[in-house]
Amino acid sequence: MEKITHVNDWISSLPKIRKRRIWSVVIDGKVVQGVSATDNRKSTAEKYIAEKYPNTKFTLVFNCWKY
């Protein structure tokens, strides 16, 4: 195990804890599935759902944060 000489090196060596946004996909008033995006952007999640359900009107509703 290497010796850590600086506090900043030690902090950067810790695993990253990332919060992820989870959206519910609503189609025809029913929640079909939950979706998240790796970059936490709603537009990325919308693009993914638009490809999965082509020609379908849907709404993304913020659900929760996940760690």
CHARMM internal coordinates of N, CA and C (Angstrom, degrees):
IC EDIT
DIST 1 N 1 CA 1.4480
DIST 1 CA 1 C 1.5251
ANGL 1 N 1 CA 1 C 108.31
DIST 1 C 2 N 1.3125
ANGL 1 CA 1 C 2 N 115.83
DIHE 1 N 1 CA 1 C 2 N 134.58
DIST 2 N 2 CA 1.4573
ANGL 1 C 2 N 2 CA 119.06
DIHE 1 CA 1 C 2 N 2 CA -176.62
DIST 2 CA 2 C 1.5256
ANGL 2 N 2 CA 2 C 111.48
DIHE 1 C 2 N 2 CA 2 C -78.87
DIST 2 C 3 N 1.3101
ANGL 2 CA 2 C 3 N 114.29
DIHE 2 N 2 CA 2 C 3 N 151.47
DIST 3 N 3 CA 1.4574
ANGL 2 C 3 N 3 CA 120.24
DIHE 2 CA 2 C 3 N 3 CA 179.35
DIST 3 CA 3 C 1.5244
ANGL 3 N 3 CA 3 C 109.21
DIHE 2 C 3 N 3 CA 3 C -84.10
DIST 3 C 4 N 1.3007
ANGL 3 CA 3 C 4 N 116.76
DIHE 3 N 3 CA 3 C 4 N 128.62
DIST 4 N 4 CA 1.4597
ANGL 3 C 4 N 4 CA 121.40
DIHE 3 CA 3 C 4 N 4 CA 179.88
DIST 4 CA 4 C 1.5211
ANGL 4 N 4 CA 4 C 107.83
DIHE 3 C 4 N 4 CA 4 C -97.73
DIST 4 C 5 N 1.3296
ANGL 4 CA 4 C 5 N 115.39
DIHE 4 N 4 CA 4 C 5 N 123.71
DIST 5 N 5 CA 1.4589
ANGL 4 C 5 N 5 CA 119.79
DIHE 4 CA 4 C 5 N 5 CA -173.99
DIST 5 CA 5 C 1.5153
ANGL 5 N 5 CA 5 C 113.45
DIHE 4 C 5 N 5 CA 5 C -102.35
DIST 5 C 6 N 1.3078
ANGL 5 CA 5 C 6 N 117.94
DIHE 5 N 5 CA 5 C 6 N -17.43
DIST 6 N 6 CA 1.4549
ANGL 5 C 6 N 6 CA 120.76
DIHE 5 CA 5 C 6 N 6 CA -178.33
DIST 6 CA 6 C 1.5280
ANGL 6 N 6 CA 6 C 109.97
DIHE 5 C 6 N 6 CA 6 C -125.05
DIST 6 C 7 N 1.3099
ANGL 6 CA 6 C 7 N 115.85
DIHE 6 N 6 CA 6 C 7 N 146.37
DIST 7 N 7 CA 1.4617
ANGL 6 C 7 N 7 CA 120.65
DIHE 6 CA 6 C 7 N 7 CA 179.37
DIST 7 CA 7 C 1.5238
ANGL 7 N 7 CA 7 C 110.51
DIHE 6 C 7 N 7 CA 7 C -63.15
DIST 7 C 8 N 1.3327
ANGL 7 CA 7 C 8 N 117.82
DIHE 7 N 7 CA 7 C 8 N -39.04
DIST 8 N 8 CA 1.4630
ANGL 7 C 8 N 8 CA 120.78
DIHE 7 CA 7 C 8 N 8 CA -179.50
DIST 8 CA 8 C 1.5216
ANGL 8 N 8 CA 8 C 111.54
DIHE 7 C 8 N 8 CA 8 C -63.63
DIST 8 C 9 N 1.3302
ANGL 8 CA 8 C 9 N 117.54
DIHE 8 N 8 CA 8 C 9 N -35.74
DIST 9 N 9 CA 1.4638
ANGL 8 C 9 N 9 CA 120.29
DIHE 8 CA 8 C 9 N 9 CA 176.23
DIST 9 CA 9 C 1.5235
ANGL 9 N 9 CA 9 C 110.38
DIHE 8 C 9 N 9 CA 9 C -64.96
DIST 9 C 10 N 1.3147
ANGL 9 CA 9 C 10 N 115.84
DIHE 9 N 9 CA 9 C 10 N -39.88
DIST 10 N 10 CA 1.4559
ANGL 9 C 10 N 10 CA 120.11
DIHE 9 CA 9 C 10 N 10 CA 179.47
DIST 10 CA 10 C 1.5278
ANGL 10 N 10 CA 10 C 110.78
DIHE 9 C 10 N 10 CA 10 C -65.53
DIST 10 C 11 N 1.3328
ANGL 10 CA 10 C 11 N 116.26
DIHE 10 N 10 CA 10 C 11 N -43.84
DIST 11 N 11 CA 1.4645
ANGL 10 C 11 N 11 CA 120.29
DIHE 10 CA 10 C 11 N 11 CA 179.73
DIST 11 CA 11 C 1.5240
ANGL 11 N 11 CA 11 C 110.58
DIHE 10 C 11 N 11 CA 11 C -63.11
DIST 11 C 12 N 1.3191
ANGL 11 CA 11 C 12 N 117.73
DIHE 11 N 11 CA 11 C 12 N -42.79
DIST 12 N 12 CA 1.4679
ANGL 11 C 12 N 12 CA 120.16
DIHE 11 CA 11 C 12 N 12 CA -179.38
DIST 12 CA 12 C 1.5217
ANGL 12 N 12 CA 12 C 112.35
DIHE 11 C 12 N 12 CA 12 C -69.76
DIST 12 C 13 N 1.3395
ANGL 12 CA 12 C 13 N 117.78
DIHE 12 N 12 CA 12 C 13 N -19.23
DIST 13 N 13 CA 1.4623
ANGL 12 C 13 N 13 CA 119.99
DIHE 12 CA 12 C 13 N 13 CA 179.16
DIST 13 CA 13 C 1.5283
ANGL 13 N 13 CA 13 C 112.38
DIHE 12 C 13 N 13 CA 13 C -81.29
DIST 13 C 14 N 1.3329
ANGL 13 CA 13 C 14 N 117.81
DIHE 13 N 13 CA 13 C 14 N -13.92
DIST 14 N 14 CA 1.4642
ANGL 13 C 14 N 14 CA 120.99
DIHE 13 CA 13 C 14 N 14 CA 179.91
DIST 14 CA 14 C 1.5272
ANGL 14 N 14 CA 14 C 110.72
DIHE 13 C 14 N 14 CA 14 C -71.09
DIST 14 C 15 N 1.3249
ANGL 14 CA 14 C 15 N 117.50
DIHE 14 N 14 CA 14 C 15 N 149.56
DIST 15 N 15 CA 1.4717
ANGL 14 C 15 N 15 CA 119.11
DIHE 14 CA 14 C 15 N 15 CA 177.19
DIST 15 CA 15 C 1.5228
ANGL 15 N 15 CA 15 C 110.61
DIHE 14 C 15 N 15 CA 15 C -65.21
DIST 15 C 16 N 1.3029
ANGL 15 CA 15 C 16 N 115.51
DIHE 15 N 15 CA 15 C 16 N 145.36
DIST 16 N 16 CA 1.4632
ANGL 15 C 16 N 16 CA 121.14
DIHE 15 CA 15 C 16 N 16 CA -178.52
DIST 16 CA 16 C 1.5270
ANGL 16 N 16 CA 16 C 109.85
DIHE 15 C 16 N 16 CA 16 C -80.81
DIST 16 C 17 N 1.3101
ANGL 16 CA 16 C 17 N 116.27
DIHE 16 N 16 CA 16 C 17 N 134.39
DIST 17 N 17 CA 1.4619
ANGL 16 C 17 N 17 CA 122.08
DIHE 16 CA 16 C 17 N 17 CA 175.29
DIST 17 CA 17 C 1.5174
ANGL 17 N 17 CA 17 C 106.63
DIHE 16 C 17 N 17 CA 17 C -106.03
DIST 17 C 18 N 1.3031
ANGL 17 CA 17 C 18 N 116.25
DIHE 17 N 17 CA 17 C 18 N 116.36
DIST 18 N 18 CA 1.4556
ANGL 17 C 18 N 18 CA 120.65
DIHE 17 CA 17 C 18 N 18 CA -176.31
DIST 18 CA 18 C 1.5260
ANGL 18 N 18 CA 18 C 110.28
DIHE 17 C 18 N 18 CA 18 C -114.94
DIST 18 C 19 N 1.3051
ANGL 18 CA 18 C 19 N 114.49
DIHE 18 N 18 CA 18 C 19 N 135.70
DIST 19 N 19 CA 1.4599
ANGL 18 C 19 N 19 CA 119.85
DIHE 18 CA 18 C 19 N 19 CA 174.57
DIST 19 CA 19 C 1.5215
ANGL 19 N 19 CA 19 C 107.91
DIHE 18 C 19 N 19 CA 19 C -89.45
DIST 19 C 20 N 1.3173
ANGL 19 CA 19 C 20 N 116.18
DIHE 19 N 19 CA 19 C 20 N 138.07
DIST 20 N 20 CA 1.4615
ANGL 19 C 20 N 20 CA 121.22
DIHE 19 CA 19 C 20 N 20 CA 178.63
DIST 20 CA 20 C 1.5111
ANGL 20 N 20 CA 20 C 109.42
DIHE 19 C 20 N 20 CA 20 C -120.59
DIST 20 C 21 N 1.3066
ANGL 20 CA 20 C 21 N 115.16
DIHE 20 N 20 CA 20 C 21 N 138.25
DIST 21 N 21 CA 1.4649
ANGL 20 C 21 N 21 CA 120.75
DIHE 20 CA 20 C 21 N 21 CA 175.39
DIST 21 CA 21 C 1.5216
ANGL 21 N 21 CA 21 C 108.81
DIHE 20 C 21 N 21 CA 21 C -84.49
DIST 21 C 22 N 1.3110
ANGL 21 CA 21 C 22 N 115.89
DIHE 21 N 21 CA 21 C 22 N 135.14
DIST 22 N 22 CA 1.4600
ANGL 21 C 22 N 22 CA 121.39
DIHE 21 CA 21 C 22 N 22 CA 176.89
DIST 22 CA 22 C 1.5267
ANGL 22 N 22 CA 22 C 107.57
DIHE 21 C 22 N 22 CA 22 C -115.12
DIST 22 C 23 N 1.3231
ANGL 22 CA 22 C 23 N 116.00
DIHE 22 N 22 CA 22 C 23 N 126.89
DIST 23 N 23 CA 1.4639
ANGL 22 C 23 N 23 CA 121.58
DIHE 22 CA 22 C 23 N 23 CA 177.11
DIST 23 CA 23 C 1.5169
ANGL 23 N 23 CA 23 C 109.31
DIHE 22 C 23 N 23 CA 23 C -111.53
DIST 23 C 24 N 1.3214
ANGL 23 CA 23 C 24 N 116.00
DIHE 23 N 23 CA 23 C 24 N 147.15
DIST 24 N 24 CA 1.4597
ANGL 23 C 24 N 24 CA 121.99
DIHE 23 CA 23 C 24 N 24 CA 171.91
DIST 24 CA 24 C 1.5189
ANGL 24 N 24 CA 24 C 107.43
DIHE 23 C 24 N 24 CA 24 C -93.25
DIST 24 C 25 N 1.3319
ANGL 24 CA 24 C 25 N 116.17
DIHE 24 N 24 CA 24 C 25 N 135.62
DIST 25 N 25 CA 1.4603
ANGL 24 C 25 N 25 CA 121.55
DIHE 24 CA 24 C 25 N 25 CA 178.10
DIST 25 CA 25 C 1.5213
ANGL 25 N 25 CA 25 C 107.60
DIHE 24 C 25 N 25 CA 25 C -94.95
DIST 25 C 26 N 1.3265
ANGL 25 CA 25 C 26 N 116.18
DIHE 25 N 25 CA 25 C 26 N 118.52
DIST 26 N 26 CA 1.4626
ANGL 25 C 26 N 26 CA 121.60
DIHE 25 CA 25 C 26 N 26 CA -177.56
DIST 26 CA 26 C 1.5247
ANGL 26 N 26 CA 26 C 108.82
DIHE 25 C 26 N 26 CA 26 C -109.60
DIST 26 C 27 N 1.3445
ANGL 26 CA 26 C 27 N 115.50
DIHE 26 N 26 CA 26 C 27 N 120.55
DIST 27 N 27 CA 1.4637
ANGL 26 C 27 N 27 CA 122.26
DIHE 26 CA 26 C 27 N 27 CA 176.53
DIST 27 CA 27 C 1.5254
ANGL 27 N 27 CA 27 C 106.96
DIHE 26 C 27 N 27 CA 27 C -126.62
DIST 27 C 28 N 1.3194
ANGL 27 CA 27 C 28 N 116.47
DIHE 27 N 27 CA 27 C 28 N 124.87
DIST 28 N 28 CA 1.4736
ANGL 27 C 28 N 28 CA 122.69
DIHE 27 CA 27 C 28 N 28 CA -178.80
DIST 28 CA 28 C 1.5284
ANGL 28 N 28 CA 28 C 112.13
DIHE 27 C 28 N 28 CA 28 C 54.11
DIST 28 C 29 N 1.3165
ANGL 28 CA 28 C 29 N 117.40
DIHE 28 N 28 CA 28 C 29 N 40.51
DIST 29 N 29 CA 1.4551
ANGL 28 C 29 N 29 CA 121.51
DIHE 28 CA 28 C 29 N 29 CA 177.08
DIST 29 CA 29 C 1.5146
ANGL 29 N 29 CA 29 C 115.66
DIHE 28 C 29 N 29 CA 29 C 77.48
DIST 29 C 30 N 1.3355
ANGL 29 CA 29 C 30 N 118.05
DIHE 29 N 29 CA 29 C 30 N 2.19
DIST 30 N 30 CA 1.4587
ANGL 29 C 30 N 30 CA 121.74
DIHE 29 CA 29 C 30 N 30 CA 179.87
DIST 30 CA 30 C 1.5194
ANGL 30 N 30 CA 30 C 109.57
DIHE 29 C 30 N 30 CA 30 C -115.80
DIST 30 C 31 N 1.3311
ANGL 30 CA 30 C 31 N 116.02
DIHE 30 N 30 CA 30 C 31 N 140.30
DIST 31 N 31 CA 1.4626
ANGL 30 C 31 N 31 CA 120.46
DIHE 30 CA 30 C 31 N 31 CA 174.49
DIST 31 CA 31 C 1.5223
ANGL 31 N 31 CA 31 C 107.54
DIHE 30 C 31 N 31 CA 31 C -77.70
DIST 31 C 32 N 1.3275
ANGL 31 CA 31 C 32 N 115.87
DIHE 31 N 31 CA 31 C 32 N 118.46
DIST 32 N 32 CA 1.4577
ANGL 31 C 32 N 32 CA 120.95
DIHE 31 CA 31 C 32 N 32 CA -176.17
DIST 32 CA 32 C 1.5214
ANGL 32 N 32 CA 32 C 111.05
DIHE 31 C 32 N 32 CA 32 C -90.94
DIST 32 C 33 N 1.3178
ANGL 32 CA 32 C 33 N 117.10
DIHE 32 N 32 CA 32 C 33 N -43.36
DIST 33 N 33 CA 1.4528
ANGL 32 C 33 N 33 CA 121.13
DIHE 32 CA 32 C 33 N 33 CA -179.11
DIST 33 CA 33 C 1.5146
ANGL 33 N 33 CA 33 C 109.05
DIHE 32 C 33 N 33 CA 33 C -163.55
DIST 33 C 34 N 1.3280
ANGL 33 CA 33 C 34 N 115.72
DIHE 33 N 33 CA 33 C 34 N 170.60
DIST 34 N 34 CA 1.4534
ANGL 33 C 34 N 34 CA 122.06
DIHE 33 CA 33 C 34 N 34 CA 172.37
DIST 34 CA 34 C 1.5124
ANGL 34 N 34 CA 34 C 108.42
DIHE 33 C 34 N 34 CA 34 C -104.00
DIST 34 C 35 N 1.3081
ANGL 34 CA 34 C 35 N 116.53
DIHE 34 N 34 CA 34 C 35 N 150.55
DIST 35 N 35 CA 1.4570
ANGL 34 C 35 N 35 CA 119.93
DIHE 34 CA 34 C 35 N 35 CA -178.63
DIST 35 CA 35 C 1.5241
ANGL 35 N 35 CA 35 C 108.95
DIHE 34 C 35 N 35 CA 35 C -144.75
DIST 35 C 36 N 1.3328
ANGL 35 CA 35 C 36 N 115.49
DIHE 35 N 35 CA 35 C 36 N 147.98
DIST 36 N 36 CA 1.4619
ANGL 35 C 36 N 36 CA 121.06
DIHE 35 CA 35 C 36 N 36 CA 173.15
DIST 36 CA 36 C 1.5196
ANGL 36 N 36 CA 36 C 107.54
DIHE 35 C 36 N 36 CA 36 C -135.96
DIST 36 C 37 N 1.3068
ANGL 36 CA 36 C 37 N 115.90
DIHE 36 N 36 CA 36 C 37 N 166.07
DIST 37 N 37 CA 1.4580
ANGL 36 C 37 N 37 CA 120.84
DIHE 36 CA 36 C 37 N 37 CA 178.73
DIST 37 CA 37 C 1.5221
ANGL 37 N 37 CA 37 C 108.57
DIHE 36 C 37 N 37 CA 37 C -123.84
DIST 37 C 38 N 1.3211
ANGL 37 CA 37 C 38 N 116.74
DIHE 37 N 37 CA 37 C 38 N 145.50
DIST 38 N 38 CA 1.4576
ANGL 37 C 38 N 38 CA 120.02
DIHE 37 CA 37 C 38 N 38 CA -178.25
DIST 38 CA 38 C 1.5145
ANGL 38 N 38 CA 38 C 112.08
DIHE 37 C 38 N 38 CA 38 C -64.30
DIST 38 C 39 N 1.3272
ANGL 38 CA 38 C 39 N 117.65
DIHE 38 N 38 CA 38 C 39 N -27.67
DIST 39 N 39 CA 1.4610
ANGL 38 C 39 N 39 CA 120.35
DIHE 38 CA 38 C 39 N 39 CA 179.94
DIST 39 CA 39 C 1.5286
ANGL 39 N 39 CA 39 C 112.28
DIHE 38 C 39 N 39 CA 39 C -100.39
DIST 39 C 40 N 1.3368
ANGL 39 CA 39 C 40 N 116.61
DIHE 39 N 39 CA 39 C 40 N 8.44
DIST 40 N 40 CA 1.4726
ANGL 39 C 40 N 40 CA 123.09
DIHE 39 CA 39 C 40 N 40 CA 178.16
DIST 40 CA 40 C 1.5184
ANGL 40 N 40 CA 40 C 114.11
DIHE 39 C 40 N 40 CA 40 C 62.25
DIST 40 C 41 N 1.3042
ANGL 40 CA 40 C 41 N 118.64
DIHE 40 N 40 CA 40 C 41 N 20.72
DIST 41 N 41 CA 1.4628
ANGL 40 C 41 N 41 CA 121.09
DIHE 40 CA 40 C 41 N 41 CA 179.13
DIST 41 CA 41 C 1.5202
ANGL 41 N 41 CA 41 C 110.20
DIHE 40 C 41 N 41 CA 41 C -97.97
DIST 41 C 42 N 1.3106
ANGL 41 CA 41 C 42 N 114.57
DIHE 41 N 41 CA 41 C 42 N 136.43
DIST 42 N 42 CA 1.4618
ANGL 41 C 42 N 42 CA 119.93
DIHE 41 CA 41 C 42 N 42 CA 178.86
DIST 42 CA 42 C 1.5202
ANGL 42 N 42 CA 42 C 110.03
DIHE 41 C 42 N 42 CA 42 C -65.33
DIST 42 C 43 N 1.3362
ANGL 42 CA 42 C 43 N 117.73
DIHE 42 N 42 CA 42 C 43 N -35.88
DIST 43 N 43 CA 1.4652
ANGL 42 C 43 N 43 CA 121.02
DIHE 42 CA 42 C 43 N 43 CA -178.65
DIST 43 CA 43 C 1.5276
ANGL 43 N 43 CA 43 C 111.63
DIHE 42 C 43 N 43 CA 43 C -63.58
DIST 43 C 44 N 1.3269
ANGL 43 CA 43 C 44 N 117.69
DIHE 43 N 43 CA 43 C 44 N -35.29
DIST 44 N 44 CA 1.4659
ANGL 43 C 44 N 44 CA 120.57
DIHE 43 CA 43 C 44 N 44 CA 177.82
DIST 44 CA 44 C 1.5215
ANGL 44 N 44 CA 44 C 110.34
DIHE 43 C 44 N 44 CA 44 C -67.82
DIST 44 C 45 N 1.3222
ANGL 44 CA 44 C 45 N 116.96
DIHE 44 N 44 CA 44 C 45 N -41.56
DIST 45 N 45 CA 1.4667
ANGL 44 C 45 N 45 CA 120.74
DIHE 44 CA 44 C 45 N 45 CA 177.89
DIST 45 CA 45 C 1.5253
ANGL 45 N 45 CA 45 C 110.48
DIHE 44 C 45 N 45 CA 45 C -65.12
DIST 45 C 46 N 1.3411
ANGL 45 CA 45 C 46 N 116.98
DIHE 45 N 45 CA 45 C 46 N -39.93
DIST 46 N 46 CA 1.4677
ANGL 45 C 46 N 46 CA 120.72
DIHE 45 CA 45 C 46 N 46 CA 178.33
DIST 46 CA 46 C 1.5219
ANGL 46 N 46 CA 46 C 111.13
DIHE 45 C 46 N 46 CA 46 C -62.92
DIST 46 C 47 N 1.3153
ANGL 46 CA 46 C 47 N 117.02
DIHE 46 N 46 CA 46 C 47 N -40.20
DIST 47 N 47 CA 1.4691
ANGL 46 C 47 N 47 CA 120.91
DIHE 46 CA 46 C 47 N 47 CA 179.50
DIST 47 CA 47 C 1.5295
ANGL 47 N 47 CA 47 C 110.51
DIHE 46 C 47 N 47 CA 47 C -63.46
DIST 47 C 48 N 1.3324
ANGL 47 CA 47 C 48 N 116.45
DIHE 47 N 47 CA 47 C 48 N -42.86
DIST 48 N 48 CA 1.4594
ANGL 47 C 48 N 48 CA 120.84
DIHE 47 CA 47 C 48 N 48 CA 179.16
DIST 48 CA 48 C 1.5304
ANGL 48 N 48 CA 48 C 111.18
DIHE 47 C 48 N 48 CA 48 C -61.71
DIST 48 C 49 N 1.3319
ANGL 48 CA 48 C 49 N 116.92
DIHE 48 N 48 CA 48 C 49 N -45.93
DIST 49 N 49 CA 1.4668
ANGL 48 C 49 N 49 CA 120.73
DIHE 48 CA 48 C 49 N 49 CA -178.99
DIST 49 CA 49 C 1.5243
ANGL 49 N 49 CA 49 C 110.60
DIHE 48 C 49 N 49 CA 49 C -67.94
DIST 49 C 50 N 1.3313
ANGL 49 CA 49 C 50 N 117.78
DIHE 49 N 49 CA 49 C 50 N -36.63
DIST 50 N 50 CA 1.4673
ANGL 49 C 50 N 50 CA 120.88
DIHE 49 CA 49 C 50 N 50 CA 178.44
DIST 50 CA 50 C 1.5245
ANGL 50 N 50 CA 50 C 110.88
DIHE 49 C 50 N 50 CA 50 C -63.02
DIST 50 C 51 N 1.3404
ANGL 50 CA 50 C 51 N 117.04
DIHE 50 N 50 CA 50 C 51 N -34.40
DIST 51 N 51 CA 1.4709
ANGL 50 C 51 N 51 CA 120.07
DIHE 50 CA 50 C 51 N 51 CA 176.78
DIST 51 CA 51 C 1.5284
ANGL 51 N 51 CA 51 C 111.03
DIHE 50 C 51 N 51 CA 51 C -74.11
DIST 51 C 52 N 1.3266
ANGL 51 CA 51 C 52 N 117.10
DIHE 51 N 51 CA 51 C 52 N -35.35
DIST 52 N 52 CA 1.4637
ANGL 51 C 52 N 52 CA 120.83
DIHE 51 CA 51 C 52 N 52 CA -177.92
DIST 52 CA 52 C 1.5285
ANGL 52 N 52 CA 52 C 111.85
DIHE 51 C 52 N 52 CA 52 C -74.48
DIST 52 C 53 N 1.3395
ANGL 52 CA 52 C 53 N 116.99
DIHE 52 N 52 CA 52 C 53 N -38.15
DIST 53 N 53 CA 1.4621
ANGL 52 C 53 N 53 CA 122.39
DIHE 52 CA 52 C 53 N 53 CA 179.83
DIST 53 CA 53 C 1.5300
ANGL 53 N 53 CA 53 C 108.60
DIHE 52 C 53 N 53 CA 53 C -120.46
DIST 53 C 54 N 1.3333
ANGL 53 CA 53 C 54 N 118.35
DIHE 53 N 53 CA 53 C 54 N 76.70
DIST 54 N 54 CA 1.4688
ANGL 53 C 54 N 54 CA 119.51
DIHE 53 CA 53 C 54 N 54 CA -177.58
DIST 54 CA 54 C 1.5349
ANGL 54 N 54 CA 54 C 111.91
DIHE 53 C 54 N 54 CA 54 C -66.67
DIST 54 C 55 N 1.3190
ANGL 54 CA 54 C 55 N 115.31
DIHE 54 N 54 CA 54 C 55 N 146.92
DIST 55 N 55 CA 1.4733
ANGL 54 C 55 N 55 CA 123.19
DIHE 54 CA 54 C 55 N 55 CA 178.44
DIST 55 CA 55 C 1.5279
ANGL 55 N 55 CA 55 C 113.21
DIHE 54 C 55 N 55 CA 55 C 57.17
DIST 55 C 56 N 1.3208
ANGL 55 CA 55 C 56 N 116.90
DIHE 55 N 55 CA 55 C 56 N 31.76
DIST 56 N 56 CA 1.4566
ANGL 55 C 56 N 56 CA 121.76
DIHE 55 CA 55 C 56 N 56 CA 178.35
DIST 56 CA 56 C 1.5187
ANGL 56 N 56 CA 56 C 108.46
DIHE 55 C 56 N 56 CA 56 C -123.19
DIST 56 C 57 N 1.3239
ANGL 56 CA 56 C 57 N 115.80
DIHE 56 N 56 CA 56 C 57 N 132.69
DIST 57 N 57 CA 1.4598
ANGL 56 C 57 N 57 CA 119.60
DIHE 56 CA 56 C 57 N 57 CA 177.17
DIST 57 CA 57 C 1.5257
ANGL 57 N 57 CA 57 C 108.36
DIHE 56 C 57 N 57 CA 57 C -82.25
DIST 57 C 58 N 1.3225
ANGL 57 CA 57 C 58 N 116.30
DIHE 57 N 57 CA 57 C 58 N 127.94
DIST 58 N 58 CA 1.4618
ANGL 57 C 58 N 58 CA 120.90
DIHE 57 CA 57 C 58 N 58 CA -178.61
DIST 58 CA 58 C 1.5231
ANGL 58 N 58 CA 58 C 109.53
DIHE 57 C 58 N 58 CA 58 C -138.27
DIST 58 C 59 N 1.3095
ANGL 58 CA 58 C 59 N 115.01
DIHE 58 N 58 CA 58 C 59 N 165.86
DIST 59 N 59 CA 1.4565
ANGL 58 C 59 N 59 CA 122.28
DIHE 58 CA 58 C 59 N 59 CA 177.21
DIST 59 CA 59 C 1.5206
ANGL 59 N 59 CA 59 C 108.19
DIHE 58 C 59 N 59 CA 59 C -132.56
DIST 59 C 60 N 1.3225
ANGL 59 CA 59 C 60 N 116.53
DIHE 59 N 59 CA 59 C 60 N 138.03
DIST 60 N 60 CA 1.4575
ANGL 59 C 60 N 60 CA 120.77
DIHE 59 CA 59 C 60 N 60 CA 173.55
DIST 60 CA 60 C 1.5232
ANGL 60 N 60 CA 60 C 108.27
DIHE 59 C 60 N 60 CA 60 C -101.16
DIST 60 C 61 N 1.3238
ANGL 60 CA 60 C 61 N 115.51
DIHE 60 N 60 CA 60 C 61 N 126.36
DIST 61 N 61 CA 1.4569
ANGL 60 C 61 N 61 CA 121.77
DIHE 60 CA 60 C 61 N 61 CA 179.41
DIST 61 CA 61 C 1.5228
ANGL 61 N 61 CA 61 C 107.54
DIHE 60 C 61 N 61 CA 61 C -116.91
DIST 61 C 62 N 1.3379
ANGL 61 CA 61 C 62 N 116.21
DIHE 61 N 61 CA 61 C 62 N 125.43
DIST 62 N 62 CA 1.4638
ANGL 61 C 62 N 62 CA 119.12
DIHE 61 CA 61 C 62 N 62 CA 179.73
DIST 62 CA 62 C 1.5165
ANGL 62 N 62 CA 62 C 109.74
DIHE 61 C 62 N 62 CA 62 C -59.62
DIST 62 C 63 N 1.3268
ANGL 62 CA 62 C 63 N 115.86
DIHE 62 N 62 CA 62 C 63 N 131.67
DIST 63 N 63 CA 1.4550
ANGL 62 C 63 N 63 CA 121.50
DIHE 62 CA 62 C 63 N 63 CA -176.18
DIST 63 CA 63 C 1.5291
ANGL 63 N 63 CA 63 C 111.15
DIHE 62 C 63 N 63 CA 63 C -106.76
DIST 63 C 64 N 1.3457
ANGL 63 CA 63 C 64 N 117.59
DIHE 63 N 63 CA 63 C 64 N -60.73
DIST 64 N 64 CA 1.4621
ANGL 63 C 64 N 64 CA 120.06
DIHE 63 CA 63 C 64 N 64 CA -175.88
DIST 64 CA 64 C 1.5254
ANGL 64 N 64 CA 64 C 110.30
DIHE 63 C 64 N 64 CA 64 C -166.54
DIST 64 C 65 N 1.3013
ANGL 64 CA 64 C 65 N 115.08
DIHE 64 N 64 CA 64 C 65 N 175.11
DIST 65 N 65 CA 1.4645
ANGL 64 C 65 N 65 CA 122.87
DIHE 64 CA 64 C 65 N 65 CA 172.12
DIST 65 CA 65 C 1.5206
ANGL 65 N 65 CA 65 C 108.00
DIHE 64 C 65 N 65 CA 65 C -101.71
DIST 65 C 66 N 1.3248
ANGL 65 CA 65 C 66 N 117.32
DIHE 65 N 65 CA 65 C 66 N 139.46
DIST 66 N 66 CA 1.4675
ANGL 65 C 66 N 66 CA 122.25
DIHE 65 CA 65 C 66 N 66 CA 174.20
DIST 66 CA 66 C 1.5188
ANGL 66 N 66 CA 66 C 108.23
DIHE 65 C 66 N 66 CA 66 C -121.18
DIST 66 C 67 N 1.3097
ANGL 66 CA 66 C 67 N 115.98
DIHE 66 N 66 CA 66 C 67 N 146.75
DIST 67 N 67 CA 1.4630
ANGL 66 C 67 N 67 CA 120.90
DIHE 66 CA 66 C 67 N 67 CA 176.98
DIST 67 CA 67 C 1.4929
ANGL 67 N 67 CA 67 C 110.57
DIHE 66 C 67 N 67 CA 67 C -101.56
END
COOR INIT
IC SEED 1 N 1 CA 1 C
IC BUILD
